């Protein structure tokens, strides 16, 4: 089995959503760990949930970058292990330099909570290999600072390296190039504002987020088979 770590910060409020998405929907091993921990030894994938880490004081993710777990998370990512940051998790990943760009206040300056149609731009990542390229999926969003920004040089780099994974069909927050989710150059770190963990069962309105977690599982099993 694949063992997931859900990293919980003071103010995280989607940590149990993520936990039960793995435990009940994906049916894989998962453990909630505190951001006060200093090691991710024994885990195969790390998940950073949404919420308001440390109250989002200063700006989203700005204080979380100093948590004890961050050096271990960076080391984990640099070892080419899967790291997924959702919403506040995406914001944290940009703050600690694992992903380029930054998340600004929504263009409307209002908190947005709704199911949003996305397009799968890159289905060749370890997070998206079970989607079809160009597939339209419905995933909830819930954020006040989801407006992704990067400069022209960073955007050109994201495009040339095929790092843009999801785009909004209707761009609810004003994100640059309609970006909803990006990876690092290596492809093992994904940050996205929409919440796939809230779209893993029909009763939630969509099962299309479960495919993301199933893609991670498929990639992991494929890597095991390759090594063995």
C-alpha positions as CSV (number, residue, x, y, z in Angstrom):
1,X,0.0,0.0,0.0
2,X,1.0,3.6,-0.6
3,X,1.4,5.6,2.7
4,X,0.2,9.2,2.6
5,X,1.0,11.9,5.1
6,X,-1.6,14.7,5.5
7,X,0.3,17.7,7.1
8,X,-1.9,19.6,9.4
9,X,-1.2,23.2,10.4
10,X,-2.9,25.4,13.0
11,X,-5.9,26.7,11.0
12,X,-6.0,23.8,8.5
13,X,-9.7,23.0,8.0
14,X,-9.6,20.6,5.1
15,X,-7.1,18.2,6.6
16,X,-9.8,15.6,7.5
17,X,-11.4,16.0,4.1
18,X,-8.1,14.9,2.7
19,X,-7.6,12.2,5.3
20,X,-10.9,10.5,4.6
21,X,-10.5,10.9,0.8
22,X,-7.4,8.7,1.1
23,X,-8.7,6.4,3.8
24,X,-12.3,5.8,2.6
25,X,-12.4,6.6,-1.1
26,X,-8.9,5.6,-2.2
27,X,-8.6,2.9,0.6
28,X,-4.9,3.5,1.1
29,X,-2.9,4.0,4.3
30,X,-2.9,7.6,5.6
31,X,-1.7,9.4,8.7
32,X,-2.3,12.9,10.0
33,X,0.9,14.5,11.1
34,X,1.5,17.8,12.8
35,X,3.5,20.6,11.1
36,X,5.6,20.5,14.3
37,X,7.1,17.2,13.2
38,X,10.6,17.3,11.6
39,X,10.5,14.1,9.4
40,X,8.5,12.5,6.7
41,X,10.4,9.2,6.9
42,X,8.2,6.2,6.1
43,X,5.8,8.1,3.8
44,X,5.4,7.7,0.1
45,X,3.4,10.9,-0.6
46,X,2.8,14.1,1.2
47,X,-0.5,16.1,1.1
48,X,-0.9,19.7,2.2
49,X,-4.5,20.5,2.8
50,X,-6.6,23.7,2.5
51,X,-7.6,26.1,5.3
52,X,-6.0,29.1,6.9
53,X,-2.6,28.1,8.2
54,X,-1.7,30.3,11.2
55,X,-4.8,32.4,10.4
56,X,-3.3,33.5,7.0
57,X,-1.8,36.4,8.9
58,X,0.6,38.5,6.8
59,X,-0.5,36.6,3.7
60,X,-1.6,33.0,3.0
61,X,1.2,30.5,3.7
62,X,3.7,33.2,4.8
63,X,4.0,31.9,8.4
64,X,3.6,28.3,7.6
65,X,6.9,28.4,5.6
66,X,8.6,28.6,9.0
67,X,7.0,25.4,10.4
68,X,9.3,22.6,11.6
69,X,8.1,20.2,8.9
70,X,9.1,22.5,6.0
71,X,12.7,21.4,5.6
72,X,11.6,17.8,5.6
73,X,8.9,18.6,3.0
74,X,11.5,20.3,0.7
75,X,13.8,17.3,1.1
76,X,10.9,15.0,0.4
77,X,10.0,16.9,-2.8
78,X,13.7,17.0,-3.9
79,X,13.8,13.2,-3.6
80,X,11.2,13.2,-6.4
81,X,8.4,11.9,-4.1
82,X,4.8,13.1,-4.8
83,X,3.7,16.3,-3.0
84,X,0.2,17.7,-3.5
85,X,-0.8,21.1,-2.1
86,X,-4.5,22.1,-2.4
87,X,-5.7,25.7,-1.9
88,X,-3.8,26.9,1.2
89,X,-1.4,24.0,0.4
90,X,-0.8,25.5,-3.0
91,X,-0.1,28.9,-1.4
92,X,2.4,27.3,1.0
93,X,4.2,25.5,-1.9
94,X,4.7,28.9,-3.6
95,X,5.9,30.5,-0.3
96,X,8.5,27.8,0.3
97,X,9.7,28.0,-3.3
98,X,8.7,24.5,-4.5
99,X,6.4,26.1,-7.1
100,X,6.8,29.5,-8.9
101,X,4.4,32.4,-8.7
102,X,2.1,33.6,-6.0
103,X,-1.6,33.6,-5.0
104,X,-3.3,37.0,-4.8
105,X,-6.8,38.1,-3.7
106,X,-9.5,37.0,-6.0
107,X,-10.3,39.7,-8.6
108,X,-13.7,40.2,-7.1
109,X,-12.1,40.6,-3.7
110,X,-14.7,38.1,-2.4
111,X,-14.5,34.6,-1.1
112,X,-15.7,32.1,-3.7
113,X,-17.2,28.7,-2.9
114,X,-18.7,26.7,-5.8
115,X,-18.2,23.8,-8.1
116,X,-16.0,24.9,-11.0
117,X,-15.4,23.3,-14.4
118,X,-11.8,22.7,-15.2
119,X,-9.9,21.4,-18.2
120,X,-7.1,18.9,-17.9
121,X,-4.3,20.5,-19.9
122,X,-1.5,17.9,-19.1
123,X,-2.5,14.3,-18.5
124,X,1.0,13.0,-18.5
125,X,1.9,13.8,-14.9
126,X,1.8,11.3,-12.0
127,X,-1.3,13.2,-10.7
128,X,-3.3,13.2,-14.0
129,X,-2.4,10.0,-15.9
130,X,-5.9,8.6,-15.6
131,X,-7.6,11.7,-17.1
132,X,-7.8,12.4,-20.8
133,X,-6.1,15.4,-22.3
134,X,-8.6,18.1,-22.7
135,X,-11.1,16.4,-20.4
136,X,-13.5,18.7,-18.6
137,X,-14.0,17.9,-14.9
138,X,-16.0,19.5,-12.1
139,X,-14.1,20.2,-8.9
140,X,-15.2,22.5,-6.0
141,X,-13.3,25.7,-5.2
142,X,-13.4,27.6,-1.9
143,X,-10.9,30.5,-1.5
144,X,-10.4,34.2,-1.1
145,X,-6.9,34.3,-2.5
146,X,-6.8,32.0,-5.5
147,X,-5.8,34.5,-8.1
148,X,-2.6,32.9,-9.5
149,X,0.1,35.3,-10.6
150,X,3.4,34.9,-12.3
151,X,5.5,37.2,-14.4
152,X,5.8,36.8,-18.2
153,X,9.1,34.9,-18.0
154,X,7.7,32.4,-15.5
155,X,4.5,31.9,-17.6
156,X,6.6,31.2,-20.7
157,X,8.6,28.7,-18.7
158,X,5.4,27.0,-17.4
159,X,4.1,26.7,-20.9
160,X,7.3,25.5,-22.5
161,X,7.8,22.8,-19.8
162,X,4.1,21.7,-19.9
163,X,3.8,22.5,-16.2
164,X,0.2,23.9,-16.4
165,X,-1.9,21.0,-15.5
166,X,-5.4,22.4,-14.9
167,X,-7.1,25.5,-16.2
168,X,-10.4,27.1,-15.3
169,X,-13.1,27.1,-18.0
170,X,-14.6,30.3,-16.6
171,X,-11.7,31.7,-14.5
172,X,-13.6,32.7,-11.4
173,X,-10.7,34.5,-9.6
174,X,-8.7,36.3,-12.3
175,X,-5.8,33.8,-12.5
176,X,-3.1,34.4,-15.0
177,X,-3.7,32.3,-18.1
178,X,-6.7,30.7,-16.4
179,X,-4.3,28.6,-14.3
180,X,-5.9,26.4,-11.7
181,X,-3.0,24.0,-11.0
182,X,0.7,23.7,-11.9
183,X,3.6,21.3,-11.3
184,X,7.3,21.9,-10.7
185,X,9.6,21.1,-13.6
186,X,10.2,17.6,-12.3
187,X,6.5,16.9,-12.2
188,X,6.3,15.5,-8.7
189,X,4.9,18.6,-7.0
190,X,1.4,19.7,-7.8
191,X,-0.3,22.8,-6.5
192,X,-3.9,23.5,-7.3
193,X,-6.6,25.8,-5.9
194,X,-9.6,23.5,-6.5
195,X,-10.3,20.7,-4.0
196,X,-10.1,17.2,-5.5
197,X,-10.6,15.7,-2.0
198,X,-14.1,17.2,-2.0
199,X,-15.0,15.4,-5.2
200,X,-14.4,11.7,-4.4
201,X,-18.0,10.5,-4.0
202,X,-21.2,10.9,-5.9
203,X,-22.9,12.3,-2.8
204,X,-20.4,15.2,-2.9
205,X,-21.5,16.2,-6.4
206,X,-18.6,14.8,-8.3
207,X,-16.2,11.8,-8.3
208,X,-13.8,13.4,-10.7
209,X,-11.3,14.4,-8.0
210,X,-10.8,10.7,-7.0
211,X,-9.1,10.2,-10.4
212,X,-6.3,12.4,-9.3
213,X,-5.5,10.2,-6.2
214,X,-5.9,7.1,-8.3
215,X,-3.4,8.5,-10.7
216,X,-0.9,8.9,-7.9
217,X,-1.5,5.3,-6.9
218,X,-1.1,4.1,-10.5
219,X,2.2,6.0,-10.9
220,X,3.5,4.5,-7.6
221,X,2.7,0.9,-8.6
222,X,4.2,1.5,-12.0
223,X,7.4,2.7,-10.4
224,X,7.5,-0.3,-8.1
225,X,7.1,-2.6,-11.1
226,X,9.9,-0.8,-12.9
227,X,12.3,-1.1,-10.0
228,X,11.4,-4.7,-9.3
